[in-house]
Amino acid sequence: MYWYYIIATIIVLLDQWTKWLIVRRMEIGESIPVIDGFFHITSHRNQGAAWGILQGQMLFFYIVTTVVIVAIVYYLQKYGKNDKWVGISLGIILGGAIGNFIDRLFRQEVVDFLDFYIFNYNFPIFNVADSALTVGVILFIIATILDERKKGKAKNVNL
């Protein structure tokens, strides 16, 4: 089960290292095309949540993130040992939550830099922690659905 915390730690370290590089080497608003017209590294700051909602509501984010982190650790302890994919997904979510929490705590804003243009739509700029949260939630949903199917099949076999 400790592997799930190692996954979270790796995500936090990667997230904070990439943000440190952006803060140290780029001016806010500076953009470097990686794949022109599709993917840029753009130095951006966000004092809110996804898509810039709830700007400047740091106390709210401190409270919600603390509750989320405690809940994830609880669920990791309770269910992570029984289901590898639930544990992995929660470890990924934990790493993402802590990564952005560190930014809010020490910078009062989140450093974003992954900037994609998809069919002429400039997708909101995000970071490694945001990616981890998204991937972790998707994996958690898949793991939950698969577990429910497994339980349903076992129930039908026992009838």
N, C-alpha and C positions, 0 to 999 in steps of 0.2 A: 504494500500500500504506500510505502514511502516514495515509490516511483512517481506517484501522482504529484507529490510535492516537488520532486526534482523537475518534472515537466513544467510546473508553475514557475519554479525558480529560473529555469532556462528562458522561459518566455519573458519574465521580468527583466532579466539581464540583457537579452537581445533588444527588448523594447527600450530600456533606458540607455543602452549604448547607442542605438540608432538615433534616438532623440538628442543625446549629447552631441553626436556628430553634426546634426542639423543646426543645433543652437550655436555651436562653436565655429562652424564653417560657412554658414549661410545667413544672409540678412533676411528679415521677415519680408515675405512677398517675392523673394528671389526664386526663380524656377529654372531647373535644368532639365531639358528634354532628354529622356532616355530612349523612348520610341516616339519620335515627333508626331504630334497629333493624337497619340493614344496614352502614353504614360510619361509623366514628368515627376521629378522630385521637386516639390514646392514647399518652402518654409512658411508654415501657417501656425497661428495660435488660436485656440478655442477655449473660451471661458464657460462654455455650456456643454451640452451633450451632443449626440448625433444630430447632424444637420443644423447645428448651432442653436438648438432649442434650449430654453432655460438659461440664457446667458447670465453669468455673474452670480448664480445661485450656489455659491460654494458651500455654505452650511448644509443646504439640502443634499448636495453631492457627498459631503463627508458622512452624513447620517446614513443615507441610502447605501453607500458603498461599504460602510462598516457593517451594516446589517447583512448585506449580500455576502461579504467575505465570511462572516460568522456562519451564515446559513450554508455556504458552500463547504466549509470545513466540517460542519456537522454532517452534511449529506455524504461527504467523502468518507468520514469515519464510519457512518452507518451503512452506506450502500456500496462504497468503492471496493471493499474487499469481496463483495459478492458478484459484482459485474465489472469486468475489466473495462468495457467501453464506457460505462457510466463514470467510472473512476478517471479514465483518460479525459473524457469530455469535461468533467468538473475540474480537473487539474489545469486544463487549457483555459477554462473560464476564470479560474482563480488567478492565474498568471496575468490575464488581460485586465481583470478588475484591479489587481494590485498595481500594475504598470501605470494605469491612468490615475489611480489614487495617489501615487507618489508625485506625479506632476501637479495635481491639484493641491496637494499638501505643501510642496516646496516651491512651486512656481505660480500658484494661483491661476493656472491655465494649463491646458493640455497642448503639447507639441504634436502637430500633425504634419505629414509630408508626402504621403503617397497620393498622387493626384492622377486620376484616370479620366480620359475622355472616351465615352462610349456612345457611338452613333451621334456625334456632335453634342452630347450631353456631358457637361463637366460634373462628374460624380463628386459628392462632398469629399474633401481631403481627409485622409485618415492615417492611422499609424499601426504599428505591430500589435499593440494591445487591443485596438479595435478589431483587427483581423482575428486575433485569438478569441475574443469574445464571440464574434460571428461564427467562426468555425466550431468553437466549443458548444455553442447553443445548437447548431445544426447536428453535430455528432450526438449530443444529448437527446435530441428529439428522435433521431434514428435509433439510438440504443433503446430508448423507451418503447418505441413502436415495436422493435424486434423482440424485446422482452415480453411485451403484452401478447404478441403473436405466439411466442413460445409457450407462455402460460395458457393461452387459449387452446393450443394443440395438445398440451399435457392434460388439460381438463377434459377435452373430447376423448382422449385415449382412455382416461380413467372412468368414463361413463359406460 
